[in-house]
Amino acid sequence: MSPVRAYIGLGSNLDDPVFQIRQALEALEALPGCCWVAGSPLYRTAPLGGPPGQPDYINAVAALDTVLTPDTLLAALQDLETAHGRIRAERWGPRTLDLDLLLYGQQVSADPRLTLPHPRLHQRAFVLYPLYDLAPDLILPGHGPLSELLARCPFQAITRLDSAD
């Protein structure tokens, strides 16, 4: 199987979120069956949805070339979340680490376990900005050019922190 470019969204708002994201980026660099391409700068955003009073999130995006299938990659990401103390207590609740498979090449899938591209990816500044840092010319399957999605994205306060690489 030829490698496929996959983009992973990272988020954390518990237990030193910057540290959690940096540790997760290092873990992604070492993921078997994957070749590290790049990590975006880190961004700080207010939480969307979920319970009130949550701390701000730190977000980033990583690009990997992988020979893993989407399901195998998703399982590896969920194992990393668990290793970082992720507890799935409530939807959109605070978390130590959230890893989302955003894109897997140009694959489109509506499988209940794994929807590709990630649902709502095209509406979330905390994903679009770091993704744009890595691949400004990217065309999202079913949604169009990333630059156009970013221009239409609903407002969300977002602050770029620094480079992840």
N, C-alpha and C positions, 0 to 999 in steps of 0.2 A: 504494500500500500504506500502511495506517495504521501508525504507529509501535507497536512492541511493547516492553514493559518487559523488559529482560534484566539478569540479575545475574551479575557476573563475580567469581570468587574469585581472589585474588592471594596468592602466597607466595614467599618468598625466604629462603635461609640462607647465601648466599655473597656476597662482594664488597660489603660494607656493605648488609645487607638492608633497613634502614630507607630508605636512599637509593634502592635499587632499587625498592621499593614506591612511594615518593613519585614517582619518575620515571615509573613505569608508570601511576600515577593521572593524571599530567599528560598522558601520551600517550593514555590513554583519553578524557580530556576533549576532545582534538582529533581523535578518530577520525572520518573522513568517514562520513556516513550515520548518525551517532549524536548524540544530545543528552544531555549530562551531566545526571544527576539528583542523585546524592550519592555520597560515599565514607564508609565506616565508620571508626571509630577503628581504630588498629593494635593487634594482639595478638601476644604472644610465646608460643610453644608449643614443647614438645619434639617432635622428629621422631617420626612413627608409621611403623613398618616400616622397610624399607631397611637399609643397612649401619649398624653401630654406630659411635658416635663422631662423628656429624654435629653441627654446631652447631644451636642452636635456630632455629626459623623465625619470621619476622615475617609475619603474615597480615592481610588486609583483604578487604572486599567492596565492589564498586562497582555502582551502579545506573545503567543507561543506557536511554534510549528510542531505539530503532533501527528503521530501515527496511531494514537488511541482513537477508538470510536467515540462518538459523542457520549454514549451511555457510560463507557469506561472512564472517560475524562470527568464526567459529572460525578461518578462514584469517588474518584480520586479527590475531587474538590470537596465533596462532603466529608471524606475522611480527614482532610486538612482542617475543615471547620471543627469537627469533633475534637481533634488534637489540640485545638486552640480554645477548647472549653465552650463551644457553641451549644446552647440549649434552645431548642425550638419550642418555647413556651407560648408565645402569642405572635400572631401575624403582625409584621412591621414593628415589633417590639425591639428594645435595645439588644445588642448582641456584641460578643467579643469579636466575631469574624463572620462575614457573609461573603461567599464566593459564588458568583453567578457566571455561568457559561452564556456569554452575550451573543457571540457569533461563532459558527463553525464553518469556515469557508463561506460559500454561498448557499449552504443547505437551509431549506425551509422545512419545518416540521411542526405539526400541531399535536404531537403526542402529549397526553396529559402529564407524563413524568418530565418531559423535556420539550419545551416549545422553543423553536429557533426561527428567526432571531428571538432573543429574549423579549417577552411581552413588555410593553411600556418603555422599552429601551429608547425608542424614538421620541419619548416625551420627557425624559429625565436629564436635566442639566448635569447632575452629578455623574452621569455616565457619558453623555455626549461630549463634554469639554475634555475629559482625559482621553477619550477615544480619538477625538480630533487631534490632540497632541501627537498621537502615535500614527494616525492614518488619515490625514486631512482629505485625501482624494477617495476615500472609501465610499462605496455604494452599498447601502444596506438592502438586502433582498426584500422586496415587497414594500420598501419605504423610500428609496431613492438616495440621492447624494447626501452624505453626512453634513456637508456645509449648509444645505438647505434645511435639513432637520434642525440644526443648531440655531439657524436664524428664526425658525418658527417655534422653538421650544418655549413653553410657558416659563415665566420669570421664576427664578429661584435664586436667592442670595447664595453666592458661591465665591470662595476665596482660594486662590492658588497658593499653596504653601511653599513647595520646593520640588526639586527633581527626585525621582525615585531611583534612577539609574546610578 
